[in-house]
Amino acid sequence: MPKNKTHSGMSKRVKVTARGKILRQQTGLRHRLEVKSSKETRDLSRVVPVNKADVKRVKKLLGR
C-alpha cells in the first residue's frame, strides 16, 4: 500500500509541537487593521490550538 502524502497547504498553516499539539494562527490580521484596537491586534497575533472538533481531520491531512 502506498504512503499517504502530506497536504502541503495544511502543513503551511499549522505547526505540530513536540507533544503532538497542533497550533494555528488566528484569523483577522490581514486587512482593516486600522479599525481594530491595539489590544485586539495583539490578542489575534497569538498562536492557538486547533479546535478539538477539527483535530482528527487536520491530523489526517498531515499524514499522522
N, CA, C and O atoms as CSV, one atom per row, in Angstrom:
chain,resi,resn,atom,element,x,y,z
A,1,MET,N,N,0.842,-1.186,0.000
A,1,MET,CA,C,0.000,0.000,0.000
A,1,MET,C,C,0.884,1.246,0.000
A,1,MET,O,O,1.835,1.321,0.778
A,2,PRO,N,N,0.579,2.249,-0.881
A,2,PRO,CA,C,1.423,3.446,-0.935
A,2,PRO,C,C,1.217,4.333,0.288
A,2,PRO,O,O,0.176,4.300,0.943
A,3,LYS,N,N,2.238,5.120,0.567
A,3,LYS,CA,C,2.154,6.051,1.689
A,3,LYS,C,C,1.219,7.204,1.334
A,3,LYS,O,O,1.053,7.542,0.162
A,4,ASN,N,N,0.606,7.806,2.363
A,4,ASN,CA,C,-0.223,8.988,2.142
A,4,ASN,C,C,0.670,10.216,2.059
A,4,ASN,O,O,1.653,10.338,2.791
A,5,LYS,N,N,0.311,11.128,1.151
A,5,LYS,CA,C,1.070,12.366,1.030
A,5,LYS,C,C,0.521,13.401,1.999
A,5,LYS,O,O,-0.683,13.460,2.249
A,6,THR,N,N,1.417,14.215,2.540
A,6,THR,CA,C,1.017,15.323,3.395
A,6,THR,C,C,0.355,16.387,2.537
A,6,THR,O,O,0.830,16.693,1.444
A,7,HIS,N,N,-0.744,16.952,3.031
A,7,HIS,CA,C,-1.418,18.044,2.333
A,7,HIS,C,C,-0.570,19.299,2.525
A,7,HIS,O,O,-0.487,19.830,3.632
A,8,SER,N,N,0.063,19.777,1.441
A,8,SER,CA,C,1.053,20.850,1.575
A,8,SER,C,C,0.434,22.142,2.086
A,8,SER,O,O,1.094,22.899,2.797
A,9,GLY,N,N,-0.823,22.410,1.736
A,9,GLY,CA,C,-1.491,23.611,2.223
A,9,GLY,C,C,-1.678,23.581,3.725
A,9,GLY,O,O,-1.502,24.594,4.401
A,10,MET,N,N,-2.037,22.416,4.247
A,10,MET,CA,C,-2.242,22.287,5.689
A,10,MET,C,C,-0.915,22.365,6.431
A,10,MET,O,O,-0.840,22.943,7.516
A,11,SER,N,N,0.127,21.788,5.854
A,11,SER,CA,C,1.417,21.808,6.536
A,11,SER,C,C,1.982,23.221,6.639
A,11,SER,O,O,2.785,23.507,7.527
A,12,LYS,N,N,1.563,24.109,5.728
A,12,LYS,CA,C,1.996,25.508,5.808
A,12,LYS,C,C,1.218,26.287,6.859
A,12,LYS,O,O,1.695,27.304,7.365
A,13,ARG,N,N,0.024,25.812,7.188
A,13,ARG,CA,C,-0.869,26.559,8.073
A,13,ARG,C,C,-0.777,26.176,9.533
A,13,ARG,O,O,-1.140,26.973,10.399
A,14,VAL,N,N,-0.301,24.979,9.833
A,14,VAL,CA,C,-0.263,24.523,11.221
A,14,VAL,C,C,1.128,24.053,11.600
A,14,VAL,O,O,1.948,23.725,10.743
A,15,LYS,N,N,1.380,24.026,12.912
A,15,LYS,CA,C,2.654,23.550,13.439
A,15,LYS,C,C,2.342,22.513,14.506
A,15,LYS,O,O,1.462,22.718,15.341
A,16,VAL,N,N,3.067,21.395,14.478
A,16,VAL,CA,C,2.865,20.348,15.475
A,16,VAL,C,C,3.965,20.469,16.517
A,16,VAL,O,O,5.148,20.507,16.179
A,17,THR,N,N,3.574,20.530,17.785
A,17,THR,CA,C,4.544,20.645,18.871
A,17,THR,C,C,5.178,19.284,19.148
A,17,THR,O,O,4.761,18.269,18.590
A,18,ALA,N,N,6.177,19.274,20.006
A,18,ALA,CA,C,6.869,18.037,20.348
A,18,ALA,C,C,5.929,17.024,21.013
A,18,ALA,O,O,6.101,15.814,20.866
A,19,ARG,N,N,4.932,17.539,21.746
A,19,ARG,CA,C,3.982,16.645,22.414
A,19,ARG,C,C,2.778,16.305,21.555
A,19,ARG,O,O,1.870,15.604,22.001
A,20,GLY,N,N,2.767,16.807,20.306
A,20,GLY,CA,C,1.708,16.426,19.380
A,20,GLY,C,C,0.534,17.387,19.291
A,20,GLY,O,O,-0.436,17.106,18.586
A,21,LYS,N,N,0.601,18.522,19.995
A,21,LYS,CA,C,-0.478,19.509,19.873
A,21,LYS,C,C,-0.351,20.205,18.520
A,21,LYS,O,O,0.754,20.414,18.021
A,22,ILE,N,N,-1.487,20.558,17.937
A,22,ILE,CA,C,-1.499,21.238,16.644
A,22,ILE,C,C,-1.884,22.693,16.872
A,22,ILE,O,O,-2.963,22.986,17.387
A,23,LEU,N,N,-0.986,23.609,16.483
A,23,LEU,CA,C,-1.195,25.037,16.699
A,23,LEU,C,C,-1.436,25.748,15.373
A,23,LEU,O,O,-0.919,25.340,14.333
A,24,ARG,N,N,-2.228,26.815,15.424
A,24,ARG,CA,C,-2.532,27.596,14.225
A,24,ARG,C,C,-2.549,29.077,14.572
A,24,ARG,O,O,-2.717,29.456,15.731
A,25,GLN,N,N,-2.369,29.918,13.535
A,25,GLN,CA,C,-2.513,31.358,13.704
A,25,GLN,C,C,-3.994,31.699,13.721
A,25,GLN,O,O,-4.801,30.977,13.137
A,26,GLN,N,N,-4.361,32.791,14.381
A,26,GLN,CA,C,-5.749,33.226,14.375
A,26,GLN,C,C,-6.046,34.048,13.133
A,26,GLN,O,O,-5.143,34.607,12.510
A,27,THR,N,N,-7.323,34.114,12.781
A,27,THR,CA,C,-7.727,34.884,11.601
A,27,THR,C,C,-7.950,36.343,11.980
A,27,THR,O,O,-8.069,36.680,13.158
A,28,GLY,N,N,-8.004,37.193,10.979
A,28,GLY,CA,C,-8.365,38.584,11.210
A,28,GLY,C,C,-7.201,39.545,11.273
A,28,GLY,O,O,-7.367,40.673,11.736
A,29,LEU,N,N,-6.024,39.135,10.823
A,29,LEU,CA,C,-4.861,40.033,10.892
A,29,LEU,C,C,-4.333,40.427,9.519
A,29,LEU,O,O,-3.174,40.821,9.393
A,30,ARG,N,N,-5.167,40.324,8.491
A,30,ARG,CA,C,-4.678,40.596,7.142
A,30,ARG,C,C,-5.047,41.987,6.646
A,30,ARG,O,O,-4.254,42.625,5.954
A,31,HIS,N,N,-6.234,42.464,6.985
A,31,HIS,CA,C,-6.649,43.777,6.496
A,31,HIS,C,C,-7.582,44.420,7.504
A,31,HIS,O,O,-8.001,43.791,8.476
A,32,ARG,N,N,-7.909,45.719,7.251
A,32,ARG,CA,C,-8.748,46.528,8.160
A,32,ARG,C,C,-8.124,46.659,9.546
A,32,ARG,O,O,-8.837,46.748,10.545
A,33,LEU,N,N,-6.797,46.669,9.605
A,33,LEU,CA,C,-6.120,46.713,10.897
A,33,LEU,C,C,-6.236,48.085,11.555
A,33,LEU,O,O,-6.150,48.190,12.778
A,34,GLU,N,N,-6.430,49.139,10.761
A,34,GLU,CA,C,-6.537,50.466,11.362
A,34,GLU,C,C,-7.823,50.605,12.179
A,34,GLU,O,O,-7.903,51.461,13.060
A,35,VAL,N,N,-8.824,49.775,11.898
A,35,VAL,CA,C,-10.096,49.811,12.620
A,35,VAL,C,C,-9.975,49.081,13.959
A,35,VAL,O,O,-10.636,49.449,14.931
A,36,LYS,N,N,-9.144,48.063,14.007
A,36,LYS,CA,C,-9.035,47.231,15.212
A,36,LYS,C,C,-8.140,47.898,16.254
A,36,LYS,O,O,-7.176,48.589,15.926
A,37,SER,N,N,-8.490,47.671,17.514
A,37,SER,CA,C,-7.703,48.247,18.598
A,37,SER,C,C,-6.368,47.506,18.721
A,37,SER,O,O,-6.215,46.385,18.235
A,38,SER,N,N,-5.412,48.158,19.380
A,38,SER,CA,C,-4.103,47.541,19.578
A,38,SER,C,C,-4.234,46.255,20.371
A,38,SER,O,O,-3.532,45.281,20.098
A,39,LYS,N,N,-5.128,46.245,21.353
A,39,LYS,CA,C,-5.339,45.052,22.171
A,39,LYS,C,C,-5.860,43.903,21.313
A,39,LYS,O,O,-5.406,42.767,21.447
A,40,GLU,N,N,-6.813,44.203,20.434
A,40,GLU,CA,C,-7.377,43.176,19.564
A,40,GLU,C,C,-6.301,42.609,18.639
A,40,GLU,O,O,-6.208,41.395,18.457
A,41,THR,N,N,-5.492,43.490,18.057
A,41,THR,CA,C,-4.413,43.067,17.170
A,41,THR,C,C,-3.411,42.196,17.910
A,41,THR,O,O,-2.961,41.175,17.390
A,42,ARG,N,N,-3.063,42.606,19.136
A,42,ARG,CA,C,-2.132,41.838,19.958
A,42,ARG,C,C,-2.699,40.448,20.275
A,42,ARG,O,O,-1.995,39.444,20.171
A,43,ASP,N,N,-3.975,40.404,20.660
A,43,ASP,CA,C,-4.601,39.130,21.008
A,43,ASP,C,C,-4.695,38.196,19.804
A,43,ASP,O,O,-4.547,36.982,19.938
A,44,LEU,N,N,-4.945,38.775,18.623
A,44,LEU,CA,C,-5.067,37.956,17.412
A,44,LEU,C,C,-3.715,37.422,16.942
A,44,LEU,O,O,-3.664,36.437,16.205
A,45,SER,N,N,-2.622,38.060,17.360
A,45,SER,CA,C,-1.306,37.630,16.881
A,45,SER,C,C,-0.806,36.379,17.592
A,45,SER,O,O,0.210,35.808,17.196
A,46,ARG,N,N,-1.513,35.946,18.644
A,46,ARG,CA,C,-1.090,34.739,19.362
A,46,ARG,C,C,-1.387,33.484,18.556
A,46,ARG,O,O,-2.269,33.467,17.697
A,47,VAL,N,N,-0.630,32.435,18.855
A,47,VAL,CA,C,-0.860,31.126,18.251
A,47,VAL,C,C,-1.790,30.351,19.186
A,47,VAL,O,O,-1.590,30.350,20.401
A,48,VAL,N,N,-2.808,29.689,18.620
A,48,VAL,CA,C,-3.780,28.963,19.433
A,48,VAL,C,C,-3.895,27.518,18.951
A,48,VAL,O,O,-3.599,27.230,17.792
A,49,PRO,N,N,-4.324,26.602,19.832
A,49,PRO,CA,C,-4.510,25.213,19.393
A,49,PRO,C,C,-5.695,25.096,18.440
A,49,PRO,O,O,-6.651,25.868,18.513
A,50,VAL,N,N,-5.611,24.116,17.550
A,50,VAL,CA,C,-6.716,23.832,16.638
A,50,VAL,C,C,-7.890,23.313,17.464
A,50,VAL,O,O,-7.700,22.592,18.444
A,51,ASN,N,N,-9.094,23.683,17.065
A,51,ASN,CA,C,-10.308,23.256,17.763
A,51,ASN,C,C,-10.372,21.731,17.851
A,51,ASN,O,O,-10.006,21.025,16.911
A,52,LYS,N,N,-10.844,21.237,18.999
A,52,LYS,CA,C,-10.884,19.798,19.254
A,52,LYS,C,C,-11.669,19.053,18.171
A,52,LYS,O,O,-11.326,17.927,17.813
A,53,ALA,N,N,-12.722,19.687,17.654
A,53,ALA,CA,C,-13.564,19.058,16.635
A,53,ALA,C,C,-12.820,18.880,15.314
A,53,ALA,O,O,-13.188,18.021,14.513
A,54,ASP,N,N,-11.766,19.689,15.073
A,54,ASP,CA,C,-11.057,19.650,13.790
A,54,ASP,C,C,-9.756,18.861,13.841
A,54,ASP,O,O,-9.140,18.630,12.801
A,55,VAL,N,N,-9.321,18.440,15.037
A,55,VAL,CA,C,-8.001,17.820,15.185
A,55,VAL,C,C,-7.874,16.560,14.343
A,55,VAL,O,O,-6.848,16.357,13.693
A,56,LYS,N,N,-8.901,15.706,14.340
A,56,LYS,CA,C,-8.842,14.447,13.605
A,56,LYS,C,C,-8.641,14.704,12.109
A,56,LYS,O,O,-7.833,14.043,11.457
A,57,ARG,N,N,-9.394,15.681,11.577
A,57,ARG,CA,C,-9.313,15.993,10.146
A,57,ARG,C,C,-7.945,16.576,9.793
A,57,ARG,O,O,-7.366,16.231,8.762
A,58,VAL,N,N,-7.429,17.463,10.653
A,58,VAL,CA,C,-6.129,18.097,10.393
A,58,VAL,C,C,-5.025,17.048,10.436
A,58,VAL,O,O,-4.128,17.049,9.593
A,59,LYS,N,N,-5.090,16.153,11.420
A,59,LYS,CA,C,-4.069,15.107,11.521
A,59,LYS,C,C,-4.065,14.214,10.277
A,59,LYS,O,O,-3.005,13.795,9.811
A,60,LYS,N,N,-5.241,13.929,9.750
A,60,LYS,CA,C,-5.331,13.105,8.546
A,60,LYS,C,C,-4.672,13.812,7.360
A,60,LYS,O,O,-3.976,13.184,6.563
A,61,LEU,N,N,-4.900,15.130,7.250
A,61,LEU,CA,C,-4.290,15.900,6.166
A,61,LEU,C,C,-2.773,15.967,6.310
A,61,LEU,O,O,-2.050,16.069,5.319
A,62,LEU,N,N,-2.293,15.909,7.571
A,62,LEU,CA,C,-0.851,15.954,7.809
A,62,LEU,C,C,-0.212,14.572,7.664
A,62,LEU,O,O,1.009,14.443,7.753
A,63,GLY,N,N,-1.027,13.545,7.443
A,63,GLY,CA,C,-0.488,12.200,7.303
A,63,GLY,C,C,-0.071,11.589,8.615
A,63,GLY,O,O,0.872,10.798,8.653
A,64,ARG,N,N,-0.754,11.938,9.705
A,64,ARG,CA,C,-0.439,11.407,11.037
A,64,ARG,C,C,-1.526,10.490,11.507
A,64,ARG,O,O,-1.440,9.944,12.607
